[in-house]
Amino acid sequence: MGADEVHYADDVSSLAIRTAVALVASCTALLLPSCGGSSGDQAHSKRVDDTPVISGEPAAFSSADVMFANNGTAREEQGMSMARLVPDHSNNPDVAAFAAKTLAALQVDAQVLKALAAQWKEGQDNKTGTSAPSATAGESIDNSTIAKLQSMQGPEFDTLWLTSMIGLYQGIIDLANVEAGNGNNVDAISLAKQMVKERQADVVQIQQLLTG
């Protein structure tokens, strides 16, 4: 595993810990250190950057943050479905390894987005009037493309799968950039910036797989 992948695993571990904290009602902000510690023992090494992604009491949020959480979750879940196609349709170990990494990362992102949305549902009094400019949900993979992928095998599948993932990731990057520039919730903005960084790195890796 390379240095970039080790750092990536640390980030994923940190987000997973904070997601577990947010979703377990008994883990309040007071108990956050002990909860995070036990989860960390079962996951990967602790992240160097300890900036919280999800804290106990919901911070102020806006409609832009809610849009980001809802649309981002939908895109992340589609990416997870795409990743699950690879083991049955690809013979390329590099594509398979990338898909496995993709599935793990998107699962964590989706869990964090859902946890934020759950906090906001319980904290409606903290919603502000701030709204972002109208934003689309970003690119998604259409049903016809998914049907084609399900009928393909080998290199033909790999090429369409990889190019489709570029489009999906560009959509996620666009969504996250809108949130980073116009969102109100500090946790959501922090997550959005991290998503941009990670998905941009993924696009570079996909392009390398396509030309390799």
KOLNULUM-395483 format. One record per residue (C-alpha): residue number from 1; residue in three letters; x, z, y. Coordinates in nm, 4 decimals. Layout:
% KOLNULUM-395483
[node NUM; ALA; [X; Z; Y]];
...
% end
This chain:
% KOLNULUM-395483
[node 1; MET; [0.0000; 0.0000; 0.0000]];
[node 2; GLY; [0.1406; -0.0971; 0.3435]];
[node 3; ALA; [0.1727; 0.1263; 0.6485]];
[node 4; ASP; [-0.1306; -0.0310; 0.8147]];
[node 5; GLU; [-0.3444; 0.0341; 0.5071]];
[node 6; VAL; [-0.2275; 0.3974; 0.4898]];
[node 7; HIS; [-0.3258; 0.4507; 0.8533]];
[node 8; TYR; [-0.6558; 0.2763; 0.7847]];
[node 9; ALA; [-0.7230; 0.5073; 0.4903]];
[node 10; ASP; [-0.6548; 0.8090; 0.7116]];
[node 11; ASP; [-0.9082; 0.6846; 0.9665]];
[node 12; VAL; [-1.1674; 0.6240; 0.6955]];
[node 13; SER; [-1.1055; 0.9715; 0.5534]];
[node 14; SER; [-1.1536; 1.1341; 0.8923]];
[node 15; LEU; [-1.4792; 0.9506; 0.9573]];
[node 16; ALA; [-1.6056; 1.0340; 0.6091]];
[node 17; ILE; [-1.5384; 1.4036; 0.6675]];
[node 18; ARG; [-1.7248; 1.4014; 0.9971]];
[node 19; THR; [-2.0137; 1.2098; 0.8460]];
[node 20; ALA; [-2.0510; 1.4684; 0.5720]];
[node 21; VAL; [-2.0511; 1.7407; 0.8363]];
[node 22; ALA; [-2.3210; 1.5657; 1.0373]];
[node 23; LEU; [-2.5475; 1.5039; 0.7387]];
[node 24; VAL; [-2.5329; 1.8539; 0.5856]];
[node 25; ALA; [-2.7666; 2.0717; 0.7879]];
[node 26; SER; [-2.5945; 2.3953; 0.6917]];
[node 27; CYS; [-2.2651; 2.2797; 0.8426]];
[node 28; THR; [-2.3091; 2.3657; 1.2084]];
[node 29; ALA; [-2.0512; 2.3154; 1.4789]];
[node 30; LEU; [-1.9294; 2.6715; 1.4147]];
[node 31; LEU; [-1.8533; 2.5884; 1.0525]];
[node 32; LEU; [-1.7038; 2.2441; 1.1173]];
[node 33; PRO; [-1.3390; 2.3352; 1.0409]];
[node 34; SER; [-1.4152; 2.4799; 0.6973]];
[node 35; CYS; [-1.6468; 2.1953; 0.6010]];
[node 36; GLY; [-1.3962; 1.9343; 0.7123]];
[node 37; GLY; [-1.1201; 2.1038; 0.5176]];
[node 38; SER; [-1.3027; 2.1009; 0.1849]];
[node 39; SER; [-1.3985; 1.7365; 0.2211]];
[node 40; GLY; [-1.0424; 1.6458; 0.3114]];
[node 41; ASP; [-0.9128; 1.7975; -0.0136]];
[node 42; GLN; [-1.1319; 1.5543; -0.2078]];
[node 43; ALA; [-1.0509; 1.2497; 0.0030]];
[node 44; HIS; [-0.7307; 1.1155; 0.1591]];
[node 45; SER; [-0.4726; 1.2740; 0.3887]];
[node 46; LYS; [-0.5888; 1.4066; 0.7246]];
[node 47; ARG; [-0.6013; 1.1712; 1.0223]];
[node 48; VAL; [-0.3300; 1.2209; 1.2813]];
[node 49; ASP; [-0.5770; 1.1644; 1.5651]];
[node 50; ASP; [-0.8230; 1.4549; 1.5463]];
[node 51; THR; [-1.0548; 1.3277; 1.8201]];
[node 52; PRO; [-1.4077; 1.4183; 1.6998]];
[node 53; VAL; [-1.6359; 1.1344; 1.6049]];
[node 54; ILE; [-1.9439; 1.3502; 1.5479]];
[node 55; SER; [-1.9806; 1.6981; 1.6957]];
[node 56; GLY; [-2.2477; 1.9614; 1.6387]];
[node 57; GLU; [-2.4885; 1.9341; 1.9330]];
[node 58; PRO; [-2.5990; 1.5768; 2.0138]];
[node 59; ALA; [-2.4361; 1.4532; 2.3332]];
[node 60; ALA; [-2.6356; 1.2540; 2.5869]];
[node 61; PHE; [-2.7271; 0.9074; 2.4673]];
[node 62; SER; [-2.9109; 0.5984; 2.5900]];
[node 63; SER; [-3.1061; 0.3029; 2.4562]];
[node 64; ALA; [-2.7779; 0.1094; 2.4418]];
[node 65; ASP; [-2.6413; 0.3633; 2.1946]];
[node 66; VAL; [-2.9540; 0.3430; 1.9797]];
[node 67; MET; [-2.9331; -0.0389; 1.9788]];
[node 68; PHE; [-2.5706; -0.0185; 1.8703]];
[node 69; ALA; [-2.6498; 0.2210; 1.5867]];
[node 70; ASN; [-2.9445; 0.0202; 1.4556]];
[node 71; ASN; [-2.7919; -0.3263; 1.4822]];
[node 72; GLY; [-2.4512; -0.2055; 1.3711]];
[node 73; THR; [-2.5971; -0.0429; 1.0610]];
[node 74; ALA; [-2.7757; -0.3651; 0.9670]];
[node 75; ARG; [-2.4555; -0.5688; 1.0004]];
[node 76; GLU; [-2.2453; -0.3148; 0.8128]];
[node 77; GLU; [-2.4967; -0.3056; 0.5277]];
[node 78; GLN; [-2.4959; -0.6842; 0.5025]];
[node 79; GLY; [-2.1180; -0.6730; 0.4834]];
[node 80; MET; [-2.1437; -0.4204; 0.2011]];
[node 81; SER; [-2.3787; -0.6509; 0.0112]];
[node 82; MET; [-2.1339; -0.9363; 0.0615]];
[node 83; ALA; [-1.8438; -0.7286; -0.0678]];
[node 84; ARG; [-2.0371; -0.6471; -0.3838]];
[node 85; LEU; [-2.0604; -1.0191; -0.4677]];
[node 86; VAL; [-1.6857; -1.0602; -0.5060]];
[node 87; PRO; [-1.6146; -0.8986; -0.8456]];
[node 88; ASP; [-1.8558; -1.1350; -1.0238]];
[node 89; HIS; [-1.7631; -1.4531; -0.8384]];
[node 90; SER; [-1.3935; -1.4437; -0.7429]];
[node 91; ASN; [-1.0823; -1.4694; -0.9584]];
[node 92; ASN; [-0.8466; -1.4067; -0.6677]];
[node 93; PRO; [-0.6942; -1.0555; -0.6795]];
[node 94; ASP; [-0.6164; -1.0619; -0.3071]];
[node 95; VAL; [-0.9768; -1.1431; -0.2190]];
[node 96; ALA; [-1.0951; -0.8758; -0.4619]];
[node 97; ALA; [-0.8664; -0.6159; -0.3036]];
[node 98; PHE; [-0.9846; -0.7083; 0.0451]];
[node 99; ALA; [-1.3492; -0.6871; -0.0637]];
[node 100; ALA; [-1.2939; -0.3416; -0.2135]];
[node 101; LYS; [-1.1331; -0.2212; 0.1105]];
[node 102; THR; [-1.4153; -0.3812; 0.3069]];
[node 103; LEU; [-1.6833; -0.2064; 0.1017]];
[node 104; ALA; [-1.5225; 0.1354; 0.1479]];
[node 105; ALA; [-1.4748; 0.0907; 0.5231]];
[node 106; LEU; [-1.8226; -0.0444; 0.5929]];
[node 107; GLN; [-1.9844; 0.2324; 0.3884]];
[node 108; VAL; [-1.8173; 0.4903; 0.6102]];
[node 109; ASP; [-1.9110; 0.3086; 0.9321]];
[node 110; ALA; [-2.2737; 0.2770; 0.8221]];
[node 111; GLN; [-2.2888; 0.6461; 0.7293]];
[node 112; VAL; [-2.1514; 0.7478; 1.0679]];
[node 113; LEU; [-2.3968; 0.5213; 1.2520]];
[node 114; LYS; [-2.6865; 0.6656; 1.0514]];
[node 115; ALA; [-2.5657; 1.0189; 1.1199]];
[node 116; LEU; [-2.5527; 0.9493; 1.4931]];
[node 117; ALA; [-2.9022; 0.7997; 1.4862]];
[node 118; ALA; [-3.0290; 1.1070; 1.3002]];
[node 119; GLN; [-2.8770; 1.3345; 1.5643]];
[node 120; TRP; [-3.0395; 1.1354; 1.8405]];
[node 121; LYS; [-3.3784; 1.1489; 1.6711]];
[node 122; GLU; [-3.3536; 1.5277; 1.6715]];
[node 123; GLY; [-3.2155; 1.5388; 2.0256]];
[node 124; GLN; [-3.4618; 1.3267; 2.2241]];
[node 125; ASP; [-3.4297; 1.5604; 2.5232]];
[node 126; ASN; [-3.0703; 1.4462; 2.5666]];
[node 127; LYS; [-3.1609; 1.0793; 2.6108]];
[node 128; THR; [-3.0709; 0.9373; 2.9499]];
[node 129; GLY; [-3.2331; 0.6533; 3.1404]];
[node 130; THR; [-2.9166; 0.4462; 3.1238]];
[node 131; SER; [-2.9590; 0.1123; 2.9517]];
[node 132; ALA; [-2.7211; -0.1693; 2.8737]];
[node 133; PRO; [-2.7633; -0.5354; 2.9575]];
[node 134; SER; [-2.9590; -0.7221; 2.6936]];
[node 135; ALA; [-2.7417; -0.7770; 2.3870]];
[node 136; THR; [-2.7978; -0.9682; 2.0674]];
[node 137; ALA; [-2.7465; -0.8151; 1.7264]];
[node 138; GLY; [-2.4467; -1.0405; 1.6678]];
[node 139; GLU; [-2.3882; -1.2963; 1.3989]];
[node 140; SER; [-2.5386; -1.2359; 1.0556]];
[node 141; ILE; [-2.5088; -1.4322; 0.7333]];
[node 142; ASP; [-2.8225; -1.6354; 0.6621]];
[node 143; ASN; [-3.0071; -1.6291; 0.3315]];
[node 144; SER; [-2.9135; -1.9865; 0.2415]];
[node 145; THR; [-2.5439; -1.9021; 0.2650]];
[node 146; ILE; [-2.5924; -1.5955; 0.0483]];
[node 147; ALA; [-2.7801; -1.8076; -0.2074]];
[node 148; LYS; [-2.4923; -2.0563; -0.2146]];
[node 149; LEU; [-2.2424; -1.7778; -0.2665]];
[node 150; GLN; [-2.4433; -1.6419; -0.5568]];
[node 151; SER; [-2.4189; -1.9809; -0.7295]];
[node 152; MET; [-2.0451; -2.0294; -0.6737]];
[node 153; GLN; [-1.7338; -1.9245; -0.8638]];
[node 154; GLY; [-1.3604; -1.9225; -0.8006]];
[node 155; PRO; [-1.1858; -2.0827; -0.5009]];
[node 156; GLU; [-1.5054; -2.2460; -0.3744]];
[node 157; PHE; [-1.6698; -1.9040; -0.3553]];
[node 158; ASP; [-1.3632; -1.7487; -0.1934]];
[node 159; THR; [-1.3551; -2.0018; 0.0900]];
[node 160; LEU; [-1.7221; -1.9684; 0.1812]];
[node 161; TRP; [-1.7156; -1.5917; 0.1410]];
[node 162; LEU; [-1.4143; -1.5482; 0.3657]];
[node 163; THR; [-1.5436; -1.7794; 0.6387]];
[node 164; SER; [-1.8826; -1.6074; 0.6267]];
[node 165; MET; [-1.7178; -1.2683; 0.6674]];
[node 166; ILE; [-1.5362; -1.3901; 0.9783]];
[node 167; GLY; [-1.8715; -1.4720; 1.1382]];
[node 168; LEU; [-2.0162; -1.1363; 1.0358]];
[node 169; TYR; [-1.7174; -0.9464; 1.1679]];
[node 170; GLN; [-1.7201; -1.1347; 1.4976]];
[node 171; GLY; [-2.0797; -1.0231; 1.5385]];
[node 172; ILE; [-1.9849; -0.6618; 1.4684]];
[node 173; ILE; [-1.6981; -0.6870; 1.7175]];
[node 174; ASP; [-1.9352; -0.8235; 1.9831]];
[node 175; LEU; [-2.1814; -0.5386; 1.9235]];
[node 176; ALA; [-1.9080; -0.2776; 1.9387]];
[node 177; ASN; [-1.7605; -0.4243; 2.2574]];
[node 178; VAL; [-2.1015; -0.4043; 2.4263]];
[node 179; GLU; [-2.1297; -0.0406; 2.3212]];
[node 180; ALA; [-1.7772; 0.0399; 2.4389]];
[node 181; GLY; [-1.8532; -0.1092; 2.7802]];
[node 182; ASN; [-2.2129; 0.0003; 2.8307]];
[node 183; GLY; [-2.2882; 0.2885; 2.5944]];
[node 184; ASN; [-2.3437; 0.6456; 2.7067]];
[node 185; ASN; [-2.2762; 0.8579; 2.3983]];
[node 186; VAL; [-1.9113; 0.9589; 2.3683]];
[node 187; ASP; [-1.9186; 0.9666; 1.9873]];
[node 188; ALA; [-2.0734; 0.6206; 1.9625]];
[node 189; ILE; [-1.8262; 0.4770; 2.2130]];
[node 190; SER; [-1.5344; 0.6270; 2.0188]];
[node 191; LEU; [-1.6661; 0.4766; 1.6955]];
[node 192; ALA; [-1.7260; 0.1389; 1.8617]];
[node 193; LYS; [-1.3673; 0.1189; 1.9845]];
[node 194; GLN; [-1.2393; 0.2042; 1.6385]];
[node 195; MET; [-1.4659; -0.0591; 1.4821]];
[node 196; VAL; [-1.3340; -0.3276; 1.7181]];
[node 197; LYS; [-0.9764; -0.2422; 1.6253]];
[node 198; GLU; [-1.0443; -0.2403; 1.2513]];
[node 199; ARG; [-1.2637; -0.5497; 1.2350]];
[node 200; GLN; [-1.0170; -0.7500; 1.4454]];
[node 201; ALA; [-0.7438; -0.6569; 1.1980]];
[node 202; ASP; [-0.9750; -0.7619; 0.9147]];
[node 203; VAL; [-1.0338; -1.1022; 1.0736]];
[node 204; VAL; [-0.6584; -1.1569; 1.0931]];
[node 205; GLN; [-0.6265; -1.0666; 0.7254]];
[node 206; ILE; [-0.9112; -1.3026; 0.6313]];
[node 207; GLN; [-0.7424; -1.5868; 0.8168]];
[node 208; GLN; [-0.4245; -1.5160; 0.6223]];
[node 209; LEU; [-0.6183; -1.5250; 0.2954]];
[node 210; LEU; [-0.7711; -1.8590; 0.3909]];
[node 211; THR; [-0.4330; -2.0156; 0.4628]];
[node 212; GLY; [-0.2434; -1.8426; 0.1813]];
% end
